Amino acid sequence: MIQTDDDGPVRTVTLRREDKRNALTPSALESLAGAITASPPPVVRLRGAGEAFSAGADFETIQTLASAAARGDTDPAYRFARAGQQLCAAIERSDTIVVGTVDGPARGGGMELALACDLRVGTPRATFGEPGVRFGLFGAWGGTQRLIELVGQTQAFDLALSGRTIGAETARSIGLLSRVTDDPAAVVAEIGAHDPTTLEHIHSLLAGSRPSDRSRQHEREANAFASLVAQHASSLQQLDR
């Protein structure tokens, strides 16, 4: 499901599960973290194959979590939330510059992956949304913190509470995307062409301004996610993308 291609200073990491719009399973979360952090070149491009960046958490996985919660076991839901948090934290804390290139929908956990990147570049086809509220859930992979840091409180509340979808130009206007272009790969190549030591210093200094510890909020997210999976277990078991 995770394809890695190195081309000089740029590693391209592709989510390749087109038939499920690159939805993420527990094993994919672990593989993706390794592909991004395992001694890659100075710049990593994260993309989705096919028509979507990522639809977020795999619906069959959510159904499995809901079935367990219906039997009184919320531990799997808690662990899944923590795994997503750990992946996004690994992306954010990587010494590598990670650029999310979004061509198509980024939904739920897919949007959270994009939020964890250092930079997000989209095509005119890019769309973003956190639809979890429609199912009785929310972005539990660190999205409640990163969204507000990137777009501000008003926009974060609007997106999280409404579950609405926004297009590329709106995403750019609120700071979710840095650029909208037909060729995101060219933007990544442009960055990768610079001196790697200079890139390393710039990245280190800019990344140093981020919050150093989100552990308390992550724990709250994971517990709240597990509680909501239990509360809405019956309807979640019937999910159909």
N, C-alpha and C positions, 0 to 999 in steps of 0.2 A: 504493500500500500504506500510506502514511503520510498520515493526514488531520489537518488542523489547523483548529481552530475557536477564535476569540477571543471572549470575553464579558467585557467590562470588565477587571478585574484578573487574570482567569484565562484561560490558554490551555490548551485540551484537545488533547493529541496522542494520536491513536488509531492503534494498529496494526490495520490492516484487511486481513486475509487469512484470513478465517474458515474457508475450506475446508482450510487447512493449520494451523489453530490458531495463527495469527499467528506462524508460524515465520519466522526471520530469514535473509535472503540477504545477500550482500556489499553489494548496492546499497541494501538497506533499512537497513543499519547506517549508511551515509553519509547517507541522507535523514533518518533519525531524529535524528542528531546536529545537522543543520542546523535541523530543526524546533524543537528544544529550545533551541538556543543563539543563533539569529538574532534578536536584539533582541526577545524576547517580553515579555509583561506580567510583573508581579512574581512571579506564581505559575504554574507549569505542572503540569497534571494529566496523567500518563501512564497510559493504559489500553489494554486490548485489546478489540476488537470480538468479539461472539459469545460462545462458551462458555469461552474461555480468555484469560488475560492474554498469555502467549506460551509456546509449546512449546520455545523456544530455537532453536538452529541448525537450519536447513533440512536435512532428511535428504538431499535430492538434492544439495545443496551438499557435504555430508559425503561422499557417494558419489563426487562429482567429485574431491574432495581425495584420497580413498583411491585412486582410479584413477591419479592423478598420482603419488602416493607409491609405488604398486606398480611404476611405471616408473622409480623412483629419484629423483623430483622432489618433495621435501618443501617447497619454497618456497611453493606455494599454501596449504598447511596453516598454515605459519608466518605468512603474511600475513593469513590469515583470523583467526587468534588475535589478532594485533596490531590488526586493525581492530576487533574486539570490545572489546579493552582500551581503545582510543582512544575509542570511543563511551562506554563506562562512565566513563572519566576525564572526558570532556566533560560528562557529566551531573553528576558529582560536583563538578567545578570551576566549573560554571555560576554566574553571579551571581544567577541566578533560583532561587527555591525550587522544587524538583521533588518532587512528591508522586506516588508510585506507588500507584494504586488497583487492587487485585487482586480480580477477581471470576471465580473459576475457577482452572485450573491455571497455575502459574508453574514451568516446568521448565528445568533446565540454564541456557542462556544467558538465558532469560526470567527465571529467578530472579536471575541476576547483574544484569540490568537493574534489577530491583526493589532489590537490595542497593545499587546505586549512587545511588538516590534519597535525598533528604534525609529523607524520611518515607514510611512504607508503611502504608496503610490498606486493610483487606480486608473483604469480605463473608463471611458464614458459609460461602460456597461456595469460598472461596480455599483452595488447597492449594499446597504448596511441595515441591520435590524436586530433587536433583542426581543424576540417574540415570546420569551418564556412566560410572561405574565398571562398570556392567553391560555396556557396550560396549567397555571397555578405554580409556576416555577420562576426562576430568575437566573441571571448570569452569575454563577457561583465559582468561576475560575479566576477571581480577582477583578472581574469586570466592574463591580460596584466602586472600586477605588480608581482604577485606571481611566474609566470613562469620565469621571468627574475631574480628574487631573488634566485630561486632554481637552475637553470641550466646555468645562465649567458646570456649575451646579444646575443652572436653569435648563440647559440642553440635556444634561445627564438625566435629570428627573423626567423630562419630557420623553426621551427615548425609552427609558426603563419602564415608566409607568404606562405609556400608551401602547408599546409594542409595535409602533409604526416603523415603516421602512423608508429610508431616505436614499436618494440617488447620489451620484458622484459629485455633482457640483454643490449640492447642499452639504455633503460631507466635507468638501474642501473649504467651504465658507465658514464652517464651525470649527475647523482645525483637526478634523479626523483624518483627512487626506492632506498631504503636502502639495501634490500635483495631480492633475488629471491629464492623461496622455494616451495616445494610441499605442505607445511602445514603452511600457514600464521597464523592460529589460535594458533599454538604452540608458535609462536613468541610473540603473544599478551599475552598468558597465562604466558610466561616467564617474561614479563614485570610486569604483574599484581601480580606476586608472591612476589615482593619486598615490603618492608615496605611502606605503603601508605603515611606517612608523608615525608619520604625521596623522594618519587616520586613527591609529591606536590612541594617540594622545588626545585628539579631539573627542573621540568617543568616550574615553575615560573621564574627561573633564565634564562633558555634558551629562553623562550618565550619573555622575556623582551628585547631581542636584536632585535626583529622585529620592523618594522616601526609602530609608534603609531597612525598615522593618514593618511589614504588613501582617505579621503573624497573628496578632490578636483578631484583626478583621477577617483574615482567612479562616480562622477557627470558627468565628461567628457565621461566616458564609456557609461553610461545610455543614455545620449543625442545622442551620436554617434550611438548607437544601434537603438534607435527610428528613427533616420534620415535614416539609412540604410534600416530598415524595410519598411519605406515609399517609399524609392527609388526603392526597389526591390519587392514591394508588389505583382505585377502580377505574378512573377515567384515563390515567396514564397507561394502563395496560391495553387500552383500546386505540392508542395513538396510531395515526396513519399519515405518513408524510405525503 
